[in-house]
Amino acid sequence: MGQGNHDGHLGAVYAAASQSDLAAHYDDWAASYEAEMAVAGYRHPTICLALLTRHLPRGAAPLLDAGAGTGLLGEWLGITGYGHVEALDLSPGMLAVAASKNVYAALHELALGGKLPFDDGHFAGIISAGVFTSGHVGAEGLDELIRICRPGGAIVLSVKTTLWDGGFAERIGELAALVEL
């Protein structure tokens, strides 16, 4: 999936004007999402999973699948040895598909980008594929994920190039400087 023009469902979610608009588009797309993204060659979930398995011991728990959508990553996380995974997504339609897979310990209908109802350091790891992208969540969602991840935990995200260049890289640099202090 390149940086080109997008139409159909993908174009609609990239162009969403609000979180409620975004959720409605994903609700409409939920039934065909996985098939359409497979045809499009969407690889972010597998890349994120590979990185997580390199940096977080199998069995670490709990994990948060932030922007879980239909639960594709939840299935793979279970197969690779992560047994307690919670799903977070703003779309009830996508979460309904995820729930039908019976791979999540809990489902949270929430949006990233603001305060989340989890304690500091609650999650051993967080994975988020395809969420930090056009019309979704920008760098403003990063600090809250850091807050809810345990010290020494792993956070694995895919970030669209336009967001990376539009402030995400700068925020990562600021956070890295804090760690170096």
Legacy VTK file of the C-alpha trace (Angstrom):
# vtk DataFile Version 3.0
C-alpha trace
ASCII
DATASET POLYDATA
POINTS 181 float
0.000 0.000 0.000
1.743 3.086 -1.180
1.207 6.785 -0.696
-1.052 7.098 -3.771
-4.661 8.121 -4.114
-7.273 6.061 -2.309
-10.937 5.599 -3.080
-13.755 3.446 -1.730
-13.708 2.599 1.947
-10.054 3.534 2.432
-10.563 6.943 0.850
-13.596 7.536 3.068
-11.743 6.774 6.295
-8.742 8.866 5.269
-11.077 11.793 4.552
-13.146 11.479 7.745
-13.931 14.879 9.247
-14.598 13.690 12.815
-14.239 10.645 15.042
-17.955 9.889 14.714
-17.634 10.085 10.912
-14.606 7.798 11.068
-16.438 5.279 13.268
-19.432 5.286 10.903
-17.211 4.603 7.879
-15.506 1.720 9.679
-18.888 0.348 10.785
-19.911 0.259 7.109
-16.638 -1.431 6.146
-16.411 -4.002 8.958
-17.819 -7.020 7.099
-15.445 -6.738 4.132
-12.441 -5.009 5.733
-10.071 -7.974 6.022
-10.735 -9.255 2.499
-10.315 -5.808 0.933
-7.123 -5.052 2.819
-5.649 -8.457 1.934
-6.257 -7.752 -1.754
-4.636 -4.324 -1.293
-1.487 -5.969 0.131
-1.829 -4.441 3.587
1.185 -5.630 5.607
1.328 -3.302 8.612
-0.170 -5.836 11.061
2.399 -8.522 10.201
5.288 -6.068 10.362
4.112 -4.738 13.743
3.665 -8.272 15.075
7.172 -9.262 13.975
8.614 -6.244 15.779
6.600 -6.925 18.926
7.818 -10.532 19.111
11.414 -9.279 18.880
11.014 -6.796 21.731
8.467 -8.254 24.162
8.710 -11.759 25.648
5.917 -14.075 24.649
3.414 -14.419 27.439
3.862 -10.821 28.612
0.477 -9.540 29.702
-1.741 -7.751 29.366
-1.331 -6.346 25.862
-3.402 -3.645 24.194
-4.315 -3.876 20.526
-4.927 -0.143 20.026
-7.145 0.304 16.997
-7.947 -3.405 16.915
-10.509 -3.143 14.154
-11.742 -6.607 13.181
-9.301 -8.407 15.456
-6.848 -9.585 12.849
-3.882 -8.869 15.124
-5.664 -10.414 18.106
-5.759 -13.754 16.338
-2.070 -13.561 15.495
-1.090 -12.393 18.977
-2.750 -15.475 20.450
-1.020 -17.784 17.981
2.384 -16.270 18.826
1.988 -16.727 22.580
0.385 -13.544 23.884
-2.645 -14.865 25.727
-4.165 -11.838 27.463
-4.911 -9.181 24.866
-7.424 -6.350 25.129
-8.898 -4.604 22.089
-9.542 -0.885 21.745
-11.366 0.581 18.750
-13.737 3.473 18.092
-15.973 1.463 15.736
-18.649 -0.756 17.285
-19.020 -2.538 13.945
-15.346 -3.448 13.818
-15.375 -4.503 17.480
-18.375 -6.761 16.785
-16.312 -8.633 14.188
-13.378 -8.781 16.631
-15.662 -10.088 19.394
-16.852 -12.927 17.165
-13.284 -14.271 17.043
-13.155 -14.827 20.822
-9.500 -13.831 21.060
-9.715 -10.765 23.309
-9.948 -10.701 27.095
-11.778 -7.351 26.911
-13.170 -5.018 24.256
-13.072 -1.232 24.729
-15.071 1.067 22.445
-12.792 4.085 22.736
-10.914 6.507 20.513
-7.204 7.206 20.713
-5.999 10.781 20.973
-7.358 11.688 24.398
-7.291 10.377 27.957
-7.817 6.613 28.215
-9.438 4.930 31.244
-6.478 2.729 32.146
-4.068 3.045 35.060
-0.506 4.205 34.513
1.656 1.273 33.420
-1.311 -1.077 33.011
-0.143 -2.785 29.813
3.038 -4.819 29.300
2.907 -3.905 25.632
0.871 -2.003 23.082
0.555 -2.680 19.375
-1.161 -0.402 16.881
-1.212 -1.021 13.133
-2.815 1.386 10.695
-4.090 3.860 13.289
-1.485 6.624 13.144
-2.490 7.693 9.644
-4.499 10.245 7.675
-7.841 11.124 9.252
-7.206 8.968 12.321
-4.708 9.728 15.105
-1.586 11.854 15.040
1.242 12.424 17.483
-1.304 13.575 20.087
-2.119 9.912 20.747
1.420 8.908 21.629
1.786 10.313 25.146
-1.270 8.477 26.435
-0.012 5.146 25.082
3.291 5.760 26.839
1.454 6.531 30.085
-0.513 3.267 30.060
2.467 1.088 29.053
4.681 -0.252 31.839
8.222 0.961 32.182
10.321 -1.430 30.111
7.300 -2.468 28.043
7.106 -2.307 24.277
5.012 -0.017 22.110
4.930 -0.916 18.423
3.166 1.433 15.999
2.916 1.904 12.278
2.996 5.598 11.341
2.104 6.954 7.909
4.981 8.908 6.349
2.973 12.128 6.092
2.264 12.017 9.840
5.863 11.107 10.627
7.073 14.126 8.677
4.250 16.300 10.023
5.224 16.258 13.697
5.467 12.639 14.807
9.241 12.409 14.330
9.667 15.652 16.254
7.571 14.308 19.164
9.602 11.078 19.238
12.759 13.199 19.377
11.391 15.200 22.302
10.508 12.017 24.170
13.912 10.477 23.455
15.583 13.590 24.859
13.615 13.145 28.095
14.869 9.574 28.426
18.448 10.713 27.916
18.250 13.203 30.803
LINES 1 182
181 0 1 2 3 4 5 6 7 8 9 10 11 12 13 14 15 16 17 18 19 20 21 22 23 24 25 26 27 28 29 30 31 32 33 34 35 36 37 38 39 40 41 42 43 44 45 46 47 48 49 50 51 52 53 54 55 56 57 58 59 60 61 62 63 64 65 66 67 68 69 70 71 72 73 74 75 76 77 78 79 80 81 82 83 84 85 86 87 88 89 90 91 92 93 94 95 96 97 98 99 100 101 102 103 104 105 106 107 108 109 110 111 112 113 114 115 116 117 118 119 120 121 122 123 124 125 126 127 128 129 130 131 132 133 134 135 136 137 138 139 140 141 142 143 144 145 146 147 148 149 150 151 152 153 154 155 156 157 158 159 160 161 162 163 164 165 166 167 168 169 170 171 172 173 174 175 176 177 178 179 180
